[in-house]
Amino acid sequence: MRTLISILVANALFMSGASLAADSDVQKIAELEKQLAEITDDLDYLNSRVDKTERHSALDRIEITGDFRTKMHSLHYQNVTWNPAMNVNFSDFASKAMAGDFGDPSSASSPLGQMMAANPDLATAFQSGMLQGVMPMVLAPKTQQDIDNDIFYTTRLRLNINAKVWDNVSFAGRLTMFKSWGDSTGVKVFDSWNSFTMDGTSSGSTSGDELKVERAYFNWKDINGSGAYLSIGRRPSTYGPPSHYRENELRGGTPSGHLVNFNFDGATLGYNLSDITGIEGQTVRFCYGQGFESQYGNGELFGDIVTKDTHLGGFNIDVLNDGNHFVQLTLFGAKDVNDGFTGTMAFPSQLAGIFAPTMYQDMQKFDNFNFVTRVQPSDVIGDMYLGGLGYAYESDEDMKFFASLGWTRAEPSGNAGMFGGMLSDAVFEAELNSTGTEIMMVAAETTDTDTKDGYGVYVGMQIPAPYGKFGLEYNYGSKYWSPFTQAQDDPIGSKLATRGHVVEAYYIFDINPRMFIKLAGLYYDYEYTGSGSPVGAPQKVDDVMAGTAYSMLPVIDTAYDLNASLTINF
């Protein structure tokens, strides 16, 4: 259309020029000028029609919506205890020392002599025969304190992109920015597993002012008229039921939010069973994904690969979904789980003093600096299985009640990294470094390889209230409870991953259909350490506080989060 308009304009101008050259009559010139002005007006009108048509056609193909949330927290932690130690096989240490593997203990220049000089209490205990078998080696004095962060602000922006590709093919994506005010570094000091920034948690961990791809996938429905559908890409695996109620959103993810709130890449093959069974909304889905790539782009060189790819697979079934009643069954497994995922952290100075004493000599001169490092797993620690059954009821009067029961199983391999194996602690053995000048402690095995089952309970309600709605929720996790919910954006830590009790109450004020204010409070009462991570043996928090149990990372006894947020949808 634009080319045709350009040709018309050129012809009009050419014809005008020819007429003027052939006839100099003033009346002819005036008539031609009038005709040219009319043509110009018609072309301007046609141009505006074409621009609007093209723009409308493009907008018909792509729809962009989103939401913006700003939130203020007041965070308070009680009895935060740090009591680090490692389990050392002192019988193995003694055997190697007696054989002379570590040099002459009386020589100040030998590896053993240097170690004894640097750790006089350890040397005294060892020489008196107090250290035998596998025993804790204390790494630093126990500390305990309360921590208050009176004001903590965050901003979250999410852009939804939807496009109709064909009659039965569509694309969906979501870009997310989530940041704390005054910080766009995207890297936090490693003081808990919640602070470890990785692929699976990028949407729920404050990571600066960059837009992250939280979701990007296509849906191919009713393939060849079969009723089956296929979806591949970065999955909608966050904010699933029933966790979407507290977000004041519609169902955002496919799997149970009690078990999974974690970004991953994969595929789903599904089928709507309603036409066969007659049960409304009944859908079965087989899901597959990859949680870790062990070779491409990682630090193990020349085929010297210790870790393995982590693959996930299982079923997610909507047993019933009729608008009032919703029943969901979830069952999946994760094979070859490694001791963590690839990620980025700022290394704490306290841990450098323990594990990197040579580097720590220089770090003390710059005590306001933390070096940023890329971390990757060190070994395959086992397999995991998760299952859950959830039920939700929504009345016609907008009252909502739900209950969810979750189960997790860990099958350790016996391998361990620095922070332990699968729900078990590491046992360290002494070895010389490559130059034979220093004794290192290397994770050799785990304290046990027993299968460990955990369970979690999640119940709640949301009812209409003046100017909005009121909600009340409770969840509990047992000692070995290990769901994949680390992308939940609660700053204290994913409440649904808590090994202990969490109570939440909130009030939502509806300003208009696209804008609301939420006032909420959460109270955490931790019973066991390691919430949100399958690495390391959970210890009783009371025992860590008493000094009879140990933890490499700080341990929280109780905590509460008072928050207020304003959300707009556009």
C-alpha positions as CSV (number, residue, x, y, z in Angstrom):
1,M,0.0,0.0,0.0
2,R,2.8,2.5,0.8
3,T,4.5,1.7,-2.5
4,L,1.3,2.4,-4.4
5,I,0.9,5.7,-2.6
6,S,4.4,6.7,-3.5
7,I,3.9,5.9,-7.2
8,L,0.7,8.0,-7.2
9,V,2.5,11.0,-5.7
10,A,5.4,10.7,-8.2
11,N,3.0,10.5,-11.2
12,A,1.0,13.5,-9.9
13,L,4.2,15.6,-9.6
14,F,5.4,14.4,-13.0
15,M,2.2,15.3,-14.7
16,S,2.1,18.7,-13.0
17,G,5.6,19.4,-14.3
18,A,4.8,18.3,-17.8
19,S,1.6,20.5,-18.0
20,L,3.5,23.5,-16.7
21,A,6.2,23.1,-19.3
22,A,3.7,22.7,-22.2
23,D,1.2,25.4,-21.2
24,S,2.1,28.7,-19.4
25,D,-1.4,29.9,-19.1
26,V,-2.0,31.2,-15.6
27,Q,-5.5,29.7,-15.3
28,K,-4.1,26.2,-16.2
29,I,-1.5,26.6,-13.5
30,A,-4.0,27.6,-10.9
31,E,-6.2,24.6,-11.8
32,L,-3.3,22.2,-11.6
33,E,-2.2,23.6,-8.2
34,K,-5.8,23.0,-6.9
35,Q,-5.8,19.4,-8.2
36,L,-2.4,18.7,-6.6
37,A,-3.6,20.1,-3.2
38,E,-6.6,17.8,-3.3
39,I,-4.4,14.8,-4.2
40,T,-2.1,15.7,-1.3
41,D,-5.1,15.8,1.2
42,D,-6.3,12.4,-0.1
43,L,-2.8,10.9,0.3
44,D,-2.5,12.2,3.9
45,Y,-5.9,10.6,4.7
46,L,-4.9,7.3,3.1
47,N,-1.6,7.3,4.9
48,S,-3.3,7.7,8.3
49,R,-5.7,4.9,7.4
50,V,-2.8,2.6,6.5
51,D,-0.7,3.4,9.6
52,K,-3.7,2.6,11.9
53,T,-4.4,-0.6,10.1
54,E,-0.8,-1.8,10.3
55,R,-0.6,-0.8,14.0
56,H,-3.9,-2.5,14.8
57,S,-2.8,-5.7,13.0
58,A,0.4,-5.8,15.1
59,L,-1.4,-5.2,18.3
60,D,-3.9,-8.0,17.5
61,R,-1.0,-10.5,17.4
62,I,0.8,-9.4,20.7
63,E,-0.9,-8.5,24.0
64,I,1.2,-6.9,26.8
65,T,-0.2,-6.7,30.3
66,G,1.5,-6.6,33.7
67,D,1.6,-5.7,37.3
68,F,3.6,-3.4,39.6
69,R,4.1,-3.9,43.3
70,T,5.9,-1.8,45.9
71,K,6.3,-3.3,49.3
72,M,7.5,-2.3,52.7
73,H,8.7,-4.8,55.3
74,S,9.7,-4.6,58.9
75,L,11.8,-7.7,59.6
76,H,12.8,-9.0,63.0
77,Y,14.9,-12.1,63.9
78,Q,15.3,-13.6,67.4
79,N,18.2,-15.7,68.7
80,V,20.2,-15.8,65.5
81,T,22.9,-18.3,66.4
82,W,26.1,-19.2,64.5
83,N,27.9,-22.2,65.9
84,P,30.0,-23.7,63.0
85,A,31.8,-27.0,63.1
86,M,32.7,-29.9,60.8
87,N,32.7,-33.7,61.4
88,V,36.3,-34.9,61.2
89,N,37.4,-38.5,61.1
90,F,40.1,-38.2,63.8
91,S,40.9,-41.9,63.6
92,D,41.9,-41.5,60.0
93,F,43.8,-38.3,60.9
94,A,45.7,-40.1,63.7
95,S,46.6,-43.0,61.4
96,K,48.0,-40.7,58.7
97,A,49.8,-38.5,61.3
98,M,51.4,-41.6,62.9
99,A,52.5,-42.8,59.5
100,G,54.3,-39.5,58.9
101,D,52.1,-38.4,56.0
102,F,51.8,-34.9,57.5
103,G,55.5,-34.5,58.5
104,D,57.2,-34.2,61.9
105,P,54.7,-32.7,64.5
106,S,57.6,-31.2,66.4
107,S,58.8,-29.2,63.4
108,A,57.3,-25.7,63.0
109,S,57.7,-25.9,59.3
110,S,55.9,-29.2,58.7
111,P,52.2,-29.2,57.7
112,L,51.3,-31.0,61.0
113,G,53.4,-28.7,63.1
114,Q,51.8,-25.6,61.5
115,M,48.3,-27.0,62.0
116,M,49.0,-27.7,65.7
117,A,50.6,-24.3,66.2
118,A,47.6,-22.6,64.7
119,N,45.1,-24.7,66.7
120,P,46.5,-25.1,70.2
121,D,43.3,-26.4,71.8
122,L,42.9,-28.9,69.0
123,A,46.5,-30.0,69.5
124,T,46.1,-30.5,73.3
125,A,42.9,-32.5,72.8
126,F,44.4,-34.6,70.1
127,Q,47.6,-35.4,72.0
128,S,45.6,-36.3,75.1
129,G,43.6,-38.9,73.2
130,M,40.3,-37.0,73.5
131,L,39.7,-37.0,69.7
132,Q,38.8,-40.4,68.3
133,G,36.5,-41.6,65.7
134,V,34.2,-39.0,63.9
135,M,33.8,-35.9,66.1
136,P,32.9,-32.3,65.6
137,M,35.8,-29.9,65.0
138,V,34.6,-26.5,66.2
139,L,35.6,-23.8,63.7
140,A,34.6,-20.6,65.5
141,P,33.1,-19.5,68.9
142,K,29.4,-19.5,69.1
143,T,27.6,-16.2,68.7
144,Q,24.0,-15.2,69.3
145,Q,22.1,-12.0,68.6
146,D,18.7,-10.5,67.7
147,I,18.6,-8.7,64.4
148,D,16.1,-6.0,63.4
149,N,15.7,-4.5,59.9
150,D,13.0,-2.0,60.7
151,I,12.5,-0.8,57.1
152,F,13.1,-2.9,54.0
153,Y,11.5,-1.8,50.6
154,T,11.2,-3.8,47.4
155,T,9.8,-3.1,44.0
156,R,8.5,-5.8,41.6
157,L,7.6,-5.3,38.0
158,R,6.2,-8.1,35.8
159,L,5.4,-7.8,32.1
160,N,3.2,-10.5,30.6
161,I,3.6,-11.1,26.8
162,N,0.9,-13.2,25.0
163,A,0.7,-13.8,21.3
164,K,-1.7,-15.8,19.1
165,V,0.5,-17.7,16.7
166,W,-2.2,-19.7,15.0
167,D,-5.7,-21.1,15.7
168,N,-4.4,-23.7,18.2
169,V,-0.9,-22.3,18.9
170,S,0.0,-19.5,21.3
171,F,3.0,-18.0,23.0
172,A,3.2,-16.8,26.6
173,G,6.0,-15.1,28.5
174,R,6.7,-13.1,31.6
175,L,9.6,-10.7,32.3
176,T,10.2,-9.9,36.0
177,M,12.3,-7.2,37.7
178,F,12.5,-7.6,41.5
179,K,14.8,-5.4,43.5
180,S,15.3,-4.0,46.9
181,W,15.5,-0.2,47.1
182,G,19.0,1.2,46.7
183,D,20.6,-2.0,45.4
184,S,21.0,-3.3,41.9
185,T,24.1,-5.4,42.3
186,G,22.1,-8.6,42.1
187,V,24.5,-10.4,44.5
188,K,24.0,-10.9,48.2
189,V,26.3,-12.1,51.0
190,F,25.9,-15.8,51.5
191,D,24.4,-16.0,55.0
192,S,21.5,-18.4,54.1
193,W,20.3,-20.6,51.2
194,N,17.7,-17.8,50.6
195,S,20.5,-15.4,49.7
196,F,22.0,-17.7,47.0
197,T,21.1,-16.3,43.6
198,M,20.5,-19.0,41.0
199,D,18.5,-19.8,37.8
200,G,15.6,-21.3,39.7
201,T,15.1,-18.4,42.1
202,S,15.8,-15.4,39.8
203,S,12.1,-14.3,39.9
204,G,11.8,-14.4,43.7
205,S,15.2,-13.3,44.8
206,T,16.0,-9.5,44.7
207,S,18.4,-9.3,41.8
208,G,18.6,-5.7,40.7
209,D,16.9,-3.5,38.1
210,E,17.2,-6.0,35.2
211,L,14.3,-7.8,33.6
212,K,14.6,-11.6,34.0
213,V,12.8,-14.1,31.8
214,E,10.6,-15.9,34.4
215,R,8.5,-17.6,31.7
216,A,8.7,-18.2,28.0
217,Y,6.8,-21.1,26.4
218,F,4.4,-22.0,23.6
219,N,1.2,-24.0,23.8
220,W,0.1,-26.3,21.0
221,K,-3.4,-27.3,21.7
222,D,-5.6,-30.1,20.3
223,I,-2.8,-31.6,18.2
224,N,-4.2,-33.1,15.0
225,G,-7.7,-33.1,16.7
226,S,-6.6,-35.5,19.4
227,G,-7.3,-33.3,22.4
228,A,-3.7,-33.5,23.5
229,Y,-1.5,-30.5,24.0
230,L,2.2,-29.8,24.1
231,S,4.1,-27.0,25.8
232,I,7.8,-26.4,25.7
233,G,10.0,-23.6,27.2
234,R,10.6,-21.9,30.5
235,R,7.7,-23.2,32.5
236,P,4.9,-21.6,34.4
237,S,6.0,-23.2,37.6
238,T,5.6,-20.4,40.2
239,Y,2.6,-19.3,42.2
240,G,0.6,-22.5,41.7
241,P,-2.5,-23.4,43.8
242,P,-3.2,-22.7,46.6
243,S,-0.4,-20.2,47.1
244,H,-2.0,-17.8,44.6
245,Y,-4.7,-16.8,47.1
246,R,-2.2,-14.8,49.3
247,E,-1.0,-13.1,46.1
248,N,-4.6,-12.0,45.3
249,E,-4.2,-13.5,41.8
250,L,-5.7,-16.2,39.7
251,R,-3.9,-19.5,39.4
252,G,-0.5,-18.6,38.1
253,G,1.3,-21.9,37.9
254,T,0.6,-25.5,36.9
255,P,2.1,-27.5,39.8
256,S,1.1,-27.3,43.4
257,G,2.5,-24.2,45.0
258,H,2.9,-26.1,48.2
259,L,5.5,-28.3,46.5
260,V,6.9,-26.2,43.7
261,N,7.7,-22.5,43.3
262,F,10.9,-22.7,41.3
263,N,11.8,-21.7,37.7
264,F,12.9,-24.4,35.4
265,D,13.1,-25.2,31.7
266,G,11.2,-28.2,30.3
267,A,8.1,-29.5,28.6
268,T,4.5,-30.6,29.4
269,L,2.4,-33.1,27.5
270,G,-1.2,-32.9,28.6
271,Y,-4.7,-34.2,27.8
272,N,-8.1,-33.0,28.9
273,L,-10.0,-36.1,30.2
274,S,-13.3,-34.3,30.7
275,D,-14.8,-35.6,27.5
276,I,-13.9,-39.2,28.5
277,T,-14.7,-39.2,32.2
278,G,-17.4,-36.6,32.3
279,I,-15.6,-34.9,35.3
280,E,-15.4,-31.2,34.7
281,G,-11.9,-29.7,34.4
282,Q,-10.1,-33.1,34.7
283,T,-6.7,-32.8,33.1
284,V,-3.6,-35.0,33.2
285,R,-0.1,-33.7,32.5
286,F,3.3,-35.3,32.2
287,C,6.0,-32.8,33.0
288,Y,9.7,-33.0,32.2
289,G,12.5,-30.6,32.9
290,Q,16.2,-30.0,33.6
291,G,17.4,-28.4,36.8
292,F,21.1,-28.4,36.2
293,E,23.5,-28.7,33.2
294,S,26.7,-30.4,34.4
295,Q,29.0,-29.9,31.4
296,Y,28.3,-27.0,29.1
297,G,29.5,-23.8,30.6
298,N,30.6,-25.2,33.9
299,G,34.0,-25.3,35.6
300,E,34.9,-29.0,35.1
301,L,37.4,-29.1,32.3
302,F,38.6,-31.7,29.8
303,G,35.9,-34.3,30.5
304,D,36.8,-34.4,34.2
305,I,33.1,-34.4,35.2
306,V,32.0,-35.3,38.7
307,T,28.5,-33.9,38.7
308,K,25.6,-35.0,36.5
309,D,22.7,-33.3,34.8
310,T,19.7,-33.1,37.1
311,H,16.5,-34.2,35.4
312,L,13.0,-33.9,36.7
313,G,9.8,-35.6,35.7
314,G,6.4,-36.5,36.9
315,F,2.6,-36.0,36.8
316,N,0.4,-33.1,37.7
317,I,-3.3,-34.0,37.6
318,D,-6.3,-31.7,38.0
319,V,-8.7,-34.4,39.3
320,L,-11.6,-31.9,39.5
321,N,-12.0,-28.3,38.6
322,D,-15.7,-27.2,38.3
323,G,-15.4,-23.6,39.5
324,N,-16.3,-24.4,43.1
325,H,-14.3,-27.5,43.9
326,F,-10.6,-28.0,42.9
327,V,-8.7,-31.2,43.6
328,Q,-5.0,-31.6,42.5
329,L,-2.6,-34.5,42.6
330,T,1.1,-34.0,42.1
331,L,3.9,-36.6,42.0
332,F,7.4,-36.2,40.5
333,G,11.0,-37.0,41.0
334,A,14.4,-35.4,40.6
335,K,17.2,-37.7,39.5
336,D,20.9,-37.0,40.2
337,V,20.5,-34.1,42.5
338,N,23.8,-32.3,43.1
339,D,24.8,-30.4,46.2
340,G,23.3,-27.2,45.0
341,F,22.8,-25.3,41.7
342,T,25.0,-23.0,39.8
343,G,24.8,-19.5,41.2
344,T,26.5,-16.3,42.4
345,M,27.2,-15.1,45.9
346,A,29.4,-12.6,47.8
347,F,31.6,-14.8,50.0
348,P,31.3,-13.8,53.7
349,S,34.5,-12.7,55.5
350,Q,33.7,-15.0,58.4
351,L,33.8,-18.1,56.2
352,A,37.0,-16.8,54.5
353,G,38.6,-16.7,57.9
354,I,37.8,-20.5,58.3
355,F,38.3,-21.9,54.9
356,A,40.7,-19.4,53.1
357,P,43.2,-18.2,55.8
358,T,45.8,-17.2,53.2
359,M,43.3,-15.0,51.4
360,Y,41.8,-13.8,54.7
361,Q,45.2,-12.1,55.5
362,D,44.6,-9.6,52.7
363,M,40.8,-9.5,53.1
364,Q,41.2,-8.0,56.6
365,K,42.8,-5.0,55.1
366,F,39.6,-4.3,53.1
367,D,37.0,-5.4,55.6
368,N,34.2,-3.6,53.6
369,F,34.9,-5.8,50.5
370,N,33.4,-9.2,49.7
371,F,34.7,-11.1,46.7
372,V,31.9,-12.2,44.3
373,T,32.2,-15.8,43.1
374,R,30.4,-18.2,40.8
375,V,29.5,-21.3,42.7
376,Q,28.7,-24.7,41.2
377,P,28.0,-28.1,42.7
378,S,30.8,-30.5,43.6
379,D,29.1,-34.0,43.6
380,V,25.9,-35.9,43.0
381,I,24.2,-36.4,46.4
382,G,21.2,-38.5,45.6
383,D,17.6,-38.6,44.2
384,M,14.5,-36.8,45.5
385,Y,10.7,-37.5,45.2
386,L,7.8,-35.2,46.0
387,G,4.1,-35.8,46.1
388,G,1.0,-33.9,47.2
389,L,-2.8,-33.8,47.4
390,G,-4.6,-30.4,47.5
391,Y,-8.2,-29.4,47.8
392,A,-9.7,-25.9,47.5
393,Y,-13.3,-24.7,47.7
394,E,-14.6,-21.4,46.4
395,S,-18.2,-20.5,47.1
396,D,-20.4,-18.4,44.9
397,E,-20.1,-15.7,47.6
398,D,-16.3,-15.6,47.1
399,M,-15.4,-17.5,50.2
400,K,-12.3,-19.7,49.8
401,F,-10.9,-22.5,51.9
402,F,-8.0,-24.9,51.1
403,A,-5.9,-27.7,52.5
404,S,-2.8,-29.3,51.1
405,L,-0.7,-32.2,52.2
406,G,2.8,-32.7,50.9
407,W,5.4,-35.4,51.1
408,T,9.1,-35.4,50.2
409,R,11.6,-38.3,50.1
410,A,15.4,-38.1,49.9
411,E,17.5,-41.1,48.9
412,P,21.2,-40.1,49.6
413,S,24.1,-41.4,47.5
414,G,26.6,-41.0,50.3
415,N,28.5,-38.3,48.5
416,A,29.0,-34.9,50.1
417,G,30.3,-31.4,49.4
418,M,31.5,-28.7,51.8
419,F,28.0,-28.2,53.3
420,G,27.1,-31.9,53.4
421,G,25.2,-34.5,51.4
422,M,21.5,-35.0,50.9
423,L,19.9,-34.3,54.3
424,S,23.1,-35.6,56.0
425,D,26.3,-34.0,57.1
426,A,29.7,-34.5,55.6
427,V,32.5,-36.4,57.2
428,F,35.9,-34.7,56.5
429,E,39.2,-36.4,56.2
430,A,42.6,-34.7,56.4
431,E,44.7,-34.6,53.2
432,L,47.8,-32.7,52.0
433,N,47.3,-30.0,49.3
434,S,48.9,-30.5,45.9
435,T,52.2,-28.9,47.0
436,G,52.4,-30.9,50.2
437,T,52.7,-27.8,52.3
438,E,49.3,-27.6,54.0
439,I,46.7,-30.0,55.6
440,M,43.2,-29.6,54.1
441,M,39.9,-31.1,55.2
442,V,38.1,-32.8,52.3
443,A,34.5,-34.0,52.4
444,A,34.9,-37.8,52.0
445,E,31.4,-39.2,52.8
446,T,28.2,-38.6,54.7
447,T,27.3,-39.4,58.2
448,D,24.5,-41.8,56.9
449,T,22.8,-42.9,53.7
450,D,19.3,-43.6,55.1
451,T,16.2,-42.7,53.1
452,K,14.5,-39.8,54.7
453,D,10.8,-38.9,54.5
454,G,9.4,-35.5,55.3
455,Y,5.9,-34.0,55.2
456,G,4.3,-30.6,55.1
457,V,0.8,-29.3,55.9
458,Y,-0.7,-26.1,54.4
459,V,-4.2,-24.8,55.3
460,G,-6.0,-21.5,54.9
461,M,-9.0,-19.4,54.2
462,Q,-9.9,-16.1,52.5
463,I,-13.3,-14.5,53.2
464,P,-15.0,-11.3,52.0
465,A,-14.6,-8.4,54.5
466,P,-15.4,-4.7,54.5
467,Y,-13.6,-2.9,51.6
468,G,-11.9,-6.2,50.5
469,K,-11.0,-9.6,52.0
470,F,-9.3,-11.2,55.0
471,G,-7.0,-14.2,54.9
472,L,-5.5,-16.5,57.4
473,E,-3.0,-19.3,56.6
474,Y,-0.9,-21.8,58.5
475,N,1.8,-24.2,57.4
476,Y,4.1,-26.7,59.0
477,G,7.1,-28.6,57.8
478,S,8.8,-31.6,59.5
479,K,12.5,-32.3,60.0
480,Y,13.1,-33.6,56.5
481,W,10.6,-31.5,54.6
482,S,12.3,-30.4,51.4
483,P,10.0,-28.9,48.8
484,F,11.1,-26.9,45.7
485,T,9.7,-23.5,46.7
486,Q,12.8,-21.4,47.0
487,A,11.6,-18.8,44.4
488,Q,8.8,-17.7,46.8
489,D,9.6,-14.0,47.4
490,D,9.3,-13.9,51.2
491,P,12.4,-12.0,52.4
492,I,12.9,-14.1,55.5
493,G,12.7,-17.3,53.4
494,S,10.0,-19.3,51.6
495,K,7.4,-19.8,54.3
496,L,6.3,-23.1,52.6
497,A,9.8,-24.5,52.9
498,T,10.0,-23.9,56.7
499,R,10.9,-26.8,58.9
500,G,8.6,-25.6,61.7
501,H,5.5,-23.4,62.0
502,V,4.4,-20.3,60.1
503,V,1.3,-18.3,60.7
504,E,0.2,-15.6,58.3
505,A,-2.7,-13.1,58.5
506,Y,-3.5,-10.5,55.9
507,Y,-6.1,-7.9,54.9
508,I,-6.6,-6.8,51.3
509,F,-8.2,-3.5,50.5
510,D,-9.6,-3.3,47.0
511,I,-9.1,0.3,45.8
512,N,-10.6,-0.5,42.4
513,P,-10.7,-3.7,40.2
514,R,-7.1,-3.2,39.2
515,M,-5.5,-1.9,42.3
516,F,-5.3,-3.1,45.9
517,I,-3.4,-2.6,49.2
518,K,-2.4,-5.5,51.3
519,L,-1.4,-5.5,55.0
520,A,0.1,-8.7,56.3
521,G,2.1,-10.3,59.1
522,L,4.0,-13.6,59.1
523,Y,5.4,-15.3,62.2
524,Y,8.1,-18.1,61.8
525,D,8.9,-20.6,64.5
526,Y,11.8,-22.8,63.2
527,E,12.2,-26.2,64.7
528,Y,15.0,-27.5,62.5
529,T,17.9,-25.9,60.5
530,G,18.3,-25.9,56.8
531,S,14.9,-24.8,55.6
532,G,14.8,-24.5,51.8
533,S,17.8,-26.8,51.2
534,P,18.2,-30.5,50.9
535,V,22.0,-30.2,51.7
536,G,23.1,-31.0,55.2
537,A,21.5,-32.8,58.2
538,P,18.7,-30.7,59.9
539,Q,19.6,-30.0,63.5
540,K,17.3,-29.0,66.2
541,V,17.4,-25.2,66.5
542,D,17.3,-25.4,70.3
543,D,20.4,-27.7,70.3
544,V,22.3,-25.2,68.1
545,M,21.4,-22.4,70.5
546,A,22.5,-24.5,73.5
547,G,25.8,-25.2,71.8
548,T,25.3,-29.0,71.5
549,A,24.7,-29.0,67.8
550,Y,26.4,-27.1,64.9
551,S,25.6,-25.3,61.7
552,M,27.8,-23.8,59.0
553,L,25.3,-21.0,58.4
554,P,23.5,-18.8,60.9
555,V,20.3,-20.3,62.4
556,I,17.1,-18.5,63.2
557,D,14.9,-19.4,66.1
558,T,11.9,-17.2,65.5
559,A,11.2,-14.3,63.2
560,Y,8.3,-12.1,62.1
561,D,7.6,-10.0,59.0
562,L,5.2,-7.1,59.1
563,N,4.5,-5.7,55.6
564,A,2.4,-3.5,53.5
565,S,2.2,-3.4,49.8
566,L,0.5,-1.6,46.9
567,T,-0.2,-3.4,43.7
568,I,-1.6,-2.2,40.4
569,N,-2.5,-4.4,37.4
570,F,-2.3,-2.9,33.9
